[in-house]
Amino acid sequence: MNRVRQVGFTLIELLVVIAIIAILAAILFPIFMAAKTAAKQSQCISNIGELSKAIQLYTSGTNGKLPY
């Protein structure tokens, strides 16, 4: 009696792989959100610094008058 083995995945194997991917995504999602928040904060700090430099340059060129 020769058995022919079929090539492919069973439904159980496929569900296990999907579950592992979902668990890994659930673990990594908060880490990516924290990194995104930190990037937004550093960009905001950089923008504030650029605005302060621009105001200083403006006031030095207009005899101390501030922009409207």
Secondary structure, DSSP 8 states (H G I E B T S, - for coil): -------S--HHHHHHHHHHHHHHHHHHHHHHHHHHHHHHHHHHHHHHHHHHHHHHHHHHHTTT----
